[in-house]
Amino acid sequence: MSIERNDVSDWWRTEIIDMAPGVIRFRGHPIEDLIGNVSFPQMIWLMVRGALPGAEEAALFECALVAAVDHGPQAPSIAASRMAVTCGLPLNNAMASAVNMLGDVHGGAGEQAVELYHMIDEVGGPARAGEMIDRWQAERTPYVPGFGHRFHKPVDPRAPRLLALVDEAQAKGVVSGRFAAIGRAIQTELDARKGKPVPMNIDGATAVIYAELGFAPPLARGLFCLSRSVGILAHAWEQMNQGGRNKGPTPPKYRWTYDGPDPIEN
């Protein structure tokens, strides 16, 4: 016989945290046991995955988080954080404004890359990369997520380093290496099609690590937001200390292009 429960405590249900006066437990671990004994990357893993990672898994995970921290004021999220501060917003508002810039085009390609890697893995692996690229472009978008960069050509310096770390982890038996092989197969296929290097970018490289470590595709986007928040905070704080008011995306002497009637002649 089922028992109907009406207590307000059942309004929210979670396996993440339990508390009582003087007691805090995350996933069953007392907070005092975690403090000083686990790293921040390990804590992130525990919170989103439900268990603590091994030391080698955590080390590889941390590499991905470090690599995506910042890409300068030309990145929309970083520019937004600095602009927000010049409009008088405090750090938390600047960070929120900047994180909200991270969508499908800027910051979301990692999630899409993990999806593509899994599509290729599910049909047989690297040998099917070209076929699945065609399918992706036909069904999703002409852009192959995680590859190509408007600034870093012919190589994004972050990608080779991250892939080398995946190779080291594979040699130790920490990861399978199959998603690294898929990423490299996509790289080879795109280079051949374009007749020039199409660099794997930060989204593609971190997606390899997140796929290797078993993170679900949507978490790749969330983790990118978490990582990039560090750069966002740094730039917002720097701008706050530099001062300045109402600083837009371009210097005042540069005007936009007006295509409407009765243009101003100058």
Stockholm file with secondary structure:
# STOCKHOLM 1.0

chainA/1-266         MSIERNDVSDWWRTEIIDMAPGVIRFRGHPIEDLIGNVSFPQMIWLMVRGALPGAEEAALFECALVAAVDHGPQAPSIAASRMAVTCGLPLNNAMASAVNMLGDVHGGAGEQAVELYHMIDEVGGPARAGEMIDRWQAERTPYVPGFGHRFHKPVDPRAPRLLALVDEAQAKGVVSGRFAAIGRAIQTELDARKGKPVPMNIDGATAVIYAELGFAPPLARGLFCLSRSVGILAHAWEQMNQGGRNKGPTPPKYRWTYDGPDPIEN
#=GR chainA/1-266 SS CCCCCCCGGGSSCCSSEEEETTEEEETTEEHHHHTTTSCHHHHHHHHHHSSCCCHHHHHHHHHHHHHTSCCCTTSHHHHHHHHHHHTTCCHHHHHHHHHTTCBTTTBCHHHHHHHHHHHHHHTTSGGGHHHHHHHHHHHTCSSCTTBCCSSSCSCCTHHHHHHHHHHHHHHTTSSCCHHHHHHHHHHHHHHHHHTSCCCBCHHHHHHHHHHHTTCCHHHHHHHHHHHHHHHHHHHHHHHHHHCCSSCCSSCTTSCCCCCSSSCCCC
#=GC SS_cons         CCCCCCCGGGSSCCSSEEEETTEEEETTEEHHHHTTTSCHHHHHHHHHHSSCCCHHHHHHHHHHHHHTSCCCTTSHHHHHHHHHHHTTCCHHHHHHHHHTTCBTTTBCHHHHHHHHHHHHHHTTSGGGHHHHHHHHHHHTCSSCTTBCCSSSCSCCTHHHHHHHHHHHHHHTTSSCCHHHHHHHHHHHHHHHHHTSCCCBCHHHHHHHHHHHTTCCHHHHHHHHHHHHHHHHHHHHHHHHHHCCSSCCSSCTTSCCCCCSSSCCCC
//
